Amino acid sequence: MVNTLRVDNQHGTVTIFPMATITLKNVPADLHRKLKKRAEEHHRSLNKEIISTLHSATGKTHRVDIEALIREARIARSKFRREIKVAEIDAWKRTGRP
């Protein structure tokens, strides 16, 4: 059973469910740096970034329809009138990034 705290206020009774705490030990320095960088990029605290990463890692997965993905890629390719080089695609990806 989870310990809860009941608080009465002017709007009625509020039940507070405490959050679990996890302590990480021996986090490699390079992993710590990467997480801090991601947190900065997402404008989050390191704690919130780790929680978000854990949510993503443990969230529901879904099957990818490979055939549909290939069809979509072919439709996208057909919209170009000439062959697109990998270097062009890489340049487009970097546009607007620091």
C-alpha positions as CSV (number, residue, x, y, z in Angstrom):
1,M,0.0,0.0,0.0
2,V,1.3,3.5,-0.9
3,N,1.5,6.0,1.9
4,T,-0.7,8.9,1.1
5,L,-1.2,12.3,2.7
6,R,-4.7,13.8,3.0
7,V,-4.8,17.6,3.3
8,D,-8.0,19.6,3.9
9,N,-8.1,23.1,2.3
10,Q,-10.8,25.6,1.4
11,H,-11.7,23.6,-1.7
12,G,-12.1,20.2,0.0
13,T,-9.7,17.3,0.7
14,V,-6.7,16.7,-1.4
15,T,-4.9,13.4,-1.5
16,I,-1.2,13.6,-2.1
17,F,0.7,10.6,-3.5
18,P,4.4,10.8,-2.9
19,M,6.7,10.2,-5.8
20,A,9.3,7.5,-5.7
21,T,13.0,8.4,-5.6
22,I,15.8,6.7,-7.5
23,T,19.5,7.3,-6.8
24,L,22.0,6.6,-9.6
25,K,25.5,5.6,-8.6
26,N,28.6,5.4,-10.7
27,V,27.2,7.3,-13.7
28,P,30.0,7.4,-16.3
29,A,31.3,11.0,-16.9
30,D,30.5,10.9,-20.6
31,L,26.9,9.8,-20.0
32,H,26.5,12.5,-17.4
33,R,27.8,15.1,-19.9
34,K,25.4,13.8,-22.7
35,L,22.4,13.9,-20.4
36,K,23.3,17.5,-19.2
37,K,23.7,18.5,-22.9
38,R,20.3,17.0,-23.8
39,A,18.7,18.7,-20.8
40,E,20.0,22.0,-21.9
41,E,18.8,21.5,-25.5
42,H,15.3,20.6,-24.2
43,H,15.3,23.5,-21.6
44,R,14.8,21.0,-18.8
45,S,16.6,20.2,-15.5
46,L,18.8,17.2,-15.5
47,N,16.3,15.3,-13.3
48,K,13.4,16.1,-15.8
49,E,15.6,15.0,-18.7
50,I,16.3,11.7,-17.1
51,I,12.6,11.1,-16.3
52,S,11.7,12.0,-19.9
53,T,14.4,9.6,-21.2
54,L,13.1,6.8,-18.9
55,H,9.5,7.4,-20.1
56,S,10.6,7.2,-23.7
57,A,12.6,4.0,-23.0
58,T,9.8,2.3,-21.2
59,G,6.9,3.6,-23.2
60,K,4.6,1.6,-25.5
61,T,6.1,0.5,-28.7
62,H,4.3,0.1,-32.0
63,R,5.0,-2.0,-35.0
64,V,6.4,-0.2,-38.0
65,D,4.7,-1.0,-41.3
66,I,7.8,-1.4,-43.5
67,E,5.8,-1.5,-46.7
68,A,3.9,1.7,-45.9
69,L,7.2,3.4,-45.0
70,I,8.8,2.3,-48.3
71,R,5.7,3.6,-50.2
72,E,5.9,7.0,-48.4
73,A,9.6,7.2,-49.2
74,R,9.0,6.5,-52.9
75,I,6.2,9.1,-53.0
76,A,8.5,11.7,-51.4
77,R,11.3,10.8,-53.9
78,S,9.0,11.1,-56.9
79,K,8.4,14.8,-56.0
80,F,12.0,15.6,-56.9
81,R,12.8,16.2,-60.6
82,R,16.5,15.3,-60.2
83,E,18.6,13.0,-58.2
84,I,19.3,14.4,-54.7
85,K,22.8,13.8,-53.3
86,V,23.4,12.7,-49.7
87,A,25.5,15.9,-49.2
88,E,22.5,18.0,-50.1
89,I,20.3,16.1,-47.6
90,D,22.9,16.6,-44.9
91,A,23.1,20.3,-45.6
92,W,19.3,20.6,-45.4
93,K,19.4,18.8,-42.0
94,R,22.0,21.2,-40.7
95,T,20.1,24.3,-41.8
96,G,19.1,26.4,-38.8
97,R,21.1,24.3,-36.4
98,P,24.0,25.7,-34.3
